[in-house]
Amino acid sequence: MKKQSLAMIVIALLCILVLSFGNSFKSESEPVHTEIATTNEYIVVGFSQLGAESDWRSANTESMKSTFTVENGYKLILEDGQQKQANQITAIRTFIQQEVDYIVLAPVTETGWDTVLQEAKDAGIPVIIVDRMVDVSDEDLFTCWVGSDFELEGKKAAEWLNRYAKAKGIASEELHIVNIQGTIGSSAQIGRTKGLAETARTYGWDLMAEVAGDFTQAKGKEVMESLLRRYDNINVVYCENDNAACGAIEAIEAAGKRVGSDIDKGEIMVISFDGVKKEAMNYVLEDKISFIAECNPLHGPRVKAIIELLKDGQIPEKFSYVDEQIFSANKTVKEIIVDGMAYTVTLPEIVEE
Ligand code: AHR
């Protein structure tokens, strides 16, 4: 009896000791525990966005923010790379330390990702690449990719120009083209530049210059000003996004020249990509931009669908290409055929903000 009560006293003392130790541990480490408790309730997504250079990019960031919300069961950690790959690599390393559930990467350029993607893979964190591609030695370094076929976009624009010139009786050698390129080394630039360059070679167009415009309005304007000083016979400006196109139009009009599809009457034709910037879509309706190949930025729901598949233990498609339209207000060309597929020319819909 005596032994039993002694044992009970010892057990009671041990319980008090354990409880009080537990409490003091909890209060000292409260922020850490609170954080873990909070994030455990949500799927944590680390998103390395490459920057904020264009209206397209803002729409893309917004799509991710409005999809990966607390209400939808997610916690989004968004890092802006400010156009620097080094910043994006640091962001990915931080996500790994934070033990996020998924990493989403919108890469600024294609190369240079092998090491950091290997680190994410070693940490067992799935990486979803969005928008532009990565060029890595082993495609197992990332889970999957979703985005646009940039070369196809370029081919659509070039084929539309081909059909337009033929319909108007403009000879190949009469097309004097300059290309205001996007961020050099990005998939969007590589694909769109290739789409134009190859078509120009096929038809014998005069592709006079390819100059980097960084996908921004300011650079588009600056580059166009210098191109106009260098060449007096430009009649087609191929701009690799809408922001650069709007900048180029500013420069052309400031130089006292007219933009429009009537190159046979001295106008300078502007061709562009995206179809996101409201000003650019209005320019299509006014025929200040002759043609836009759509590049769709609304990847948030697409990435969410991929994460839901992965959560269910399913394997998503390695590469998912988004279907995209073509916009023009000019009635000369109604349809184009690229790589055996027909695309109908559509009038843009202006979405009021
Ligand atoms: O990678 C997509 C491209 O990046 C868009 O065309 C452009 O506007 C953006 O900045």
Residues whose N, C-alpha, C, O or C-beta is under 5 A from the ligand:
A	BS01	AHR	E53 S54 W56 R57 D131 R132 A188 F215 E240 N241 D274 C295
